[in-house]
């Protein structure tokens, strides 16, 4: 804890010395880090005086908005997308960091029987037996696109078609499961780990798993980057690793 307090004190000095007054920081983020951000953001705001404003959005829509010229101060998104934009000059090469790795989990309605996903064959049989399955739209998120490939990989594409429902976890997917409108849900663990009305059965088998490394980055168009850069540094600091773990993330270099 002393390390964290020293970091917060340093960030406060650096952030407030770079400007005469506290700043508003506009952040565009995918849904995966939302849980941990609700914990860490107030700490940063209290220490620095800055105010964070979040827009949570699916990754495909974020990419579209960035391509159309929208310019938040910083973003949280998968690292490959960040690296591509660092390369093309859209993001600052000196103000981005990896934050953590999130994997796909299977969830059911609270109180429902827990299906067997202990092996690839068990997972396949569970999918075949399920009456309905909900996950993110394949065209909207990395996990949704990955799962569409999984059904092809397992030879289940045709069998899954009539039972699939597409809905993002935070935009109705979890609610549908909690209400019994779907039998099984498949989402990044961080998006469902603290949701009420559902139970996390476990991570899907490694043979069909998706390891999504999330990062944070400051846009090159941000002409006063110091406050956002300080927030990136704070999010990535090792003293906050326990919070990322509790929110469903593993270290960024986890395999």
N, C-alpha and C positions, 0 to 999 in steps of 0.2 A: 504493500500500500504506500510506503514511503516513496517508492519509485514513481508511482502514479502522481502523488501530490507534487513531487519535484517537477514532473513533466507538465502538469497543469500550471504550476507557477511560472515555468519557463515560457509556456505558450502564451500565458497572459501578458507577460512582459513584452515578448516579441510581437504579438498581435496588436497590442494597444500602442506600442511605440511606433508601429508602422503607419498609424493613422491617428488623427486628432480625436476621433470618436469611434464608438463601436460600429461594426458593419452588419448589414443584412447579407446573408449568404444564401443564394438560391441554388438548391440542389435537386437534380433530377436523378431518380434511382429506380432500378428494378425492384420487384417486391421482395426478393430473397433477404436483404439485410434489414427489413423494416423492424423486426423484433429487437435486434441489438441496437438499432439507432434510437429507439425509444428510451433505452437505458443510458447510452453514452452521450447523446446530444445534450441533455440537461446539465451534465457535468461540464462539458465544454463551454456551454453558454454561461454558466455561473462563473467559471474561471476567467473567461475572456471578455465577457460583456457583449459578444457577438450574438446575433440571432439567426438561427437556421430556418429556412423555409423549404419544405420538401414537396416534390411532386413525384408520386409513385406511378409507374407506368410500365407496361410490358416492353421488353427489349426491342421488339420489331418497331413499335410505335416510337420509342425513344430514338432509334436510328433514323426513322423517317423525319422526326422533328429536327434532329441535328443536321440532317442533310438539307432540310428546307431553310436552314439558317437560324433556328432558335439557339439562343446562347445563354444557358444557365451558367452560373459561376463555376460549378463542378458537377461531376456525375459519379454514380456508382453503377458499375456494369461489369459483365464478364471481361476478364483480362485480354483475351485475343482481340476483342473489339477496341479496347483501350490502346493496345499496342499498334493496331492498324491506324488509329487516329493520331497517335504520337508520330508515327512514321510519315503521315501526310501533312503534319503540321497543325492539326486542329487542337491537339492537347499538348500541354507543356511537358517536355521531356524530363524536367527537373522537379515536377510536382505531381507524381502519381505513385501509387504503391499497391501491392497485393495485400488483400485483407484476410481471405480464408476460402476454404473449399467446401462446397455444399453438394450433397448427394440426394438422389431421389428416394423417397420413402413411400411405403404403402400404408394407407390409413383406412379405417373402417368406422362406422358409427359407434359411439360409445356404448358398451354393453354387448355389441355383436360378437359373434365367434371370430377368433383370430385365424385367418387362413394360413396355410403352410407356404412359406416362401424361403425355406431353408436351403433349397438347391434350385438350380436352373429348371430341372424337370418339375419340381414341386410348384415353382412360380408359373410355369407354362400351364400345368393342370389347373391351378387356381384361376388363371385367366380364362381358361376354357369353361370352367364351371360357373364363373360369375355371371349373374344376370345383367348387370350394368356396371360400367366403369367410367369414372370421370377423371379427366386430366386437362391440362392447358391445351389450347389450340396449337396444332403443329406449326401453323404459320406465324404464331405470335411470340413464342418463347423457346429458349434452348431445350428445356425439358420436354415440351410438347413435340418439337421436331424430332428429338431423340427417340421418344416413345413410338412415334410413327415408324421409325426405322427398326425398332425392336420387334414390332409386330411382324414386319417383313422378315426379319432375321429368324424369328421363331416359327415362321410359316403360319401365322395367325391373322394375317391382314384381313382375309375375307370373314373369318369367324368373329373378329372383333368389330367389324363395321356396324352391325345392328345394335350392339350394346354400348358403343362409345358415346359419351357426352363431353363436349368441350366447354370448359369454363375455368378461368384462372382461379387459383386458390382463394385469393383475397377479394374476388369479384363474384362470388357466388358458388364456387366449387365446394368449399368446405361446408357452407350452409346447406347445399343440396344433399351432401352426405349426412350431415347431422339430422336432417329432416327425413331421411330414409328414401330420398329421391334417387340415390345411387347406392350401390352395394360396396364398391371399392373406389378409393381415390389414390392417385399417384402424383405426388408433388415433391418439389425440393423440401427437404426436412425443415429448413429454417422457416418456411412459410406455414407450417402446420404444427410445429412442435408445441406451441402454447395455445392453440385454438381449442375452444370449449366444444363439447358435443361429439368429439371424435377421438379415436385412439390410434396412436402410431404403432403399427405392428412391427415394423423394422425396415431396414434398407433393402432394396431389391438386390438380387444376386449380382456379384461383381462382374459376371460375364455380360450383363446387360445394363450395367450401371453407367451413369454419367457423372463425371467429376467436374463441376463448374467452379473455376477459381474466380472469385469476385475481387474487384479492385476499385479504387477511387482515383479520380484524376481531375485536374484543373484545366479549364479551357484556355487556349492561347488568347482568345478574345477578351478574357478577363483582365482588364487593365489595372486592377488593384488586387493582385492574386494572393497577397500575404495572408489574409484571414482564411481563405479557402485552403491554401497550402497548409496552414497550421492545423486545420481540421483533418486533412488527409493524414498528416503526421500523427495526430492524436489517435485516429481510428486504427492505424497500423502499429501503434506502439505495443510491444510485448506485454506491458502491464495490463492491457485490456484483453489478453488472450482468453481468459476465463469467461468473459462476457460473450465472446464470439462462440466459444464452446457450448455454453448454456443455450445459445440461440440456434444451435444446430450446425455450426460450422466447425470444420477441422482446420489445422494450420494450412496455409496456402500451398505449402510444398507437399502436403499429404498425397499419397498415391492410392 
